[in-house]
């Protein structure tokens, strides 16, 4: 496996390459096919929206791309690492160094402050100066005056800002977001969109998002549509 802490030797190669990805689930005597023959490539620094109706397989695809699960068939390559063929420990090591996550439900630890939530992945990864890095990120997302607040003391939008700061803390090469504006009102959702796109540009982080938000999808460079577990015709972003 390529060292997860090091960058790829050839930056012109796709950061993410998926070949004939299929995911099936056994349901007693029946087999449910959630994804069927999905193939795609994503370039370094791109922003990509994955859209489709509920039940089309979007979240399942995102989990496979991120190495949270392994496919029934096919292969996922992240920076030359065969994610789908790595052990659970190897996938965890790769995610810790190279991958960030933003979830609809925020997934902050309720007993920790905003600062401690952002510091956690840095401390687990033995990053130097975790406190300084976490503070800088929280200031960048507009929460410099909320460092000592716990999640219950923060609004939904503020919690998502903490989650975004945490996701970018270890400077991931790719960030996966599952409905990042799904639990937010329109104005707050717009602010989170602006923040994600700005960080995508500033840090050059590849951004792959599952979303029902048409405005957010339109802001991405590419739009991939899942239809009953299959990849539909790709749409380029509007000029």
C-alpha positions in Angstrom: 0.0 0.0 0.0 1.2 3.5 -0.7 2.1 5.4 2.4 -1.1 7.2 3.4 0.9 10.1 4.8 2.6 10.8 1.5 1.2 12.3 -1.7 1.0 10.4 -5.0 3.9 10.3 -7.4 1.9 11.3 -10.4 -0.5 14.2 -9.7 -2.0 13.9 -13.2 -3.6 10.6 -12.3 -7.2 10.6 -11.1 -7.3 10.9 -7.3 -10.2 8.5 -7.3 -10.9 5.7 -9.8 -13.8 3.3 -9.6 -14.2 0.3 -11.8 -17.4 -1.7 -12.2 -18.5 -1.2 -8.6 -21.3 -3.5 -7.5 -22.9 -3.8 -4.0 -25.4 -6.5 -3.1 -27.1 -7.3 0.2 -28.5 -10.7 1.1 -32.1 -10.5 2.4 -32.9 -14.1 3.5 -33.7 -15.9 0.3 -33.4 -12.8 -1.9 -30.5 -10.6 -3.0 -30.9 -6.8 -3.2 -28.6 -5.1 -5.7 -28.0 -1.6 -4.4 -25.2 -0.6 -6.9 -24.6 -2.2 -10.3 -21.5 -1.6 -12.5 -20.6 1.9 -11.4 -17.4 3.2 -13.0 -16.0 6.8 -12.6 -12.9 8.9 -12.3 -12.5 12.1 -10.2 -9.5 14.5 -10.7 -7.5 16.1 -7.9 -9.2 19.3 -6.7 -12.5 18.7 -8.4 -15.9 19.3 -6.8 -18.4 16.6 -7.6 -22.1 16.2 -6.7 -23.8 12.8 -6.5 -27.5 13.2 -6.9 -30.5 10.9 -7.4 -33.8 9.9 -5.8 -34.0 8.4 -2.3 -33.0 4.8 -2.5 -30.9 5.2 -5.6 -27.7 4.1 -3.8 -26.0 7.5 -3.2 -25.0 7.0 0.4 -23.9 3.4 -0.3 -21.7 4.7 -3.1 -20.2 7.4 -0.9 -19.4 4.8 1.8 -17.6 2.6 -0.7 -15.6 5.5 -2.2 -14.5 6.5 1.3 -13.5 3.0 2.3 -16.2 2.7 5.0 -17.4 -0.5 3.4 -16.2 -3.0 0.9 -18.0 -3.8 -2.4 -19.4 -7.1 -3.5 -17.5 -6.6 -6.8 -15.4 -4.0 -8.5 -12.6 -1.8 -7.3 -12.0 1.6 -5.7 -8.6 3.2 -6.1 -7.7 6.2 -4.0 -4.4 7.8 -4.8 -3.2 4.5 -6.2 -4.3 2.6 -3.1 -6.7 -0.3 -3.8 -9.2 0.7 -1.1 -11.5 -2.2 -1.7 -8.8 -4.7 -1.2 -7.2 -3.3 2.0 -7.8 -4.7 5.4 -10.0 -2.8 7.8 -7.0 -1.5 9.7 -5.3 -0.4 6.5 -8.5 1.4 5.3 -8.7 3.2 8.7 -5.1 4.3 8.4 -5.7 5.6 4.9 -8.8 7.5 6.0 -7.1 9.0 9.0 -4.4 10.7 6.9 -6.0 11.3 3.5 -9.8 11.5 3.9 -12.3 13.9 5.6 -16.0 13.5 6.3 -18.9 15.8 6.8 -22.2 14.2 7.7 -25.8 15.4 7.8 -26.1 14.7 11.5 -22.8 16.5 12.4 -21.6 13.5 14.6 -19.9 15.7 17.2 -19.0 14.3 20.6 -21.5 15.9 23.0 -19.1 16.0 26.0 -16.3 17.8 24.1 -16.1 21.5 23.3 -15.9 22.8 19.7 -12.1 23.1 20.1 -11.8 19.6 21.5 -13.9 18.1 18.8 -11.6 19.6 16.1 -8.5 18.7 18.0 -9.5 15.0 18.4 -8.5 13.7 15.0 -5.3 15.7 15.1 -4.3 14.2 18.5 -5.2 10.7 17.3 -2.9 11.3 14.3 -0.1 12.7 16.4 -0.2 16.1 14.7 2.0 18.7 16.3 0.3 21.8 17.7 -3.2 20.3 17.5 -4.7 23.1 19.7 -3.3 25.9 17.5 -4.4 24.2 14.2 -7.9 23.5 15.6 -8.2 27.1 16.8 -7.2 28.5 13.4 -9.7 26.4 11.6 -12.6 27.3 14.0 -11.7 31.0 13.4 -11.7 30.3 9.7 -15.2 29.0 9.8 -16.4 31.9 11.9 -16.4 30.3 15.4 -13.5 31.9 17.0 -15.8 33.0 19.9 -17.3 29.6 20.3 -14.2 27.5 21.1 -15.3 26.5 24.6 -19.0 25.8 23.7 -20.3 22.2 23.6 -22.5 21.0 20.7 -25.7 21.6 22.8 -24.7 25.2 23.2 -24.4 25.7 19.4 -27.0 26.1 16.7 -27.3 23.5 13.9 -25.3 25.7 11.5 -22.6 26.2 14.1 -22.4 22.5 14.7 -21.9 21.9 11.0 -19.2 24.5 10.9 -17.4 22.6 13.7 -17.8 19.4 11.7 -16.3 21.1 8.6 -13.4 22.4 10.6 -12.8 18.9 12.0 -13.0 17.4 8.5 -10.4 19.8 7.2 -8.2 19.6 10.3 -5.8 16.9 9.0 -5.6 18.6 5.5 -7.3 15.7 3.7 -6.7 15.3 -0.1 -10.4 14.4 -0.5 -13.5 15.2 1.5 -16.7 13.3 1.4 -20.0 15.0 2.4 -23.3 13.3 2.9 -26.2 15.8 2.7 -24.1 18.5 4.4 -27.0 21.0 4.3 -29.8 18.5 4.8 -30.6 19.5 8.4 -30.2 23.3 8.0 -32.5 26.1 7.0 -32.0 27.8 3.7 -29.9 30.7 4.9 -27.6 28.6 7.0 -27.4 26.0 4.3 -26.3 28.7 1.9 -23.6 29.7 4.4 -22.4 26.1 4.7 -22.3 25.8 0.8 -20.2 29.0 0.6 -17.8 27.6 3.3 -17.3 24.2 1.6 -16.7 25.7 -1.8 -14.3 28.3 -0.4 -12.3 25.6 1.5 -12.3 23.5 -1.7 -10.6 26.4 -3.5 -8.3 27.5 -0.8 -6.9 24.1 0.1 -7.3 22.3 -3.2 -9.2 19.5 -1.5 -11.2 17.3 -3.8 -14.9 17.5 -2.8 -17.4 14.7 -3.3 -20.9 15.3 -2.0 -24.2 13.4 -1.9 -26.9 16.0 -1.9 -30.6 16.7 -2.7 -29.8 20.4 -2.7 -30.0 21.5 -6.3 -28.3 24.8 -5.6 -25.3 23.0 -4.0 -25.2 20.5 -6.9 -25.1 23.3 -9.4 -22.1 24.9 -7.8 -20.0 21.7 -8.2 -17.9 21.3 -11.3 -19.5 17.9 -12.1 -22.8 16.3 -11.4 -23.2 12.5 -11.3 -26.7 11.0 -11.2 -27.5 7.6 -9.8 -30.7 5.9 -11.1 -31.6 2.6 -9.4 -28.0 1.9 -8.6 -26.6 2.7 -12.0 -24.7 5.8 -13.1 -26.7 8.0 -15.5 -25.5 10.5 -18.0 -23.1 12.9 -16.5 -23.8 16.7 -16.5 -21.2 19.4 -16.4 -21.7 22.3 -14.1 -23.5 25.4 -15.4 -21.2 28.2 -16.5 
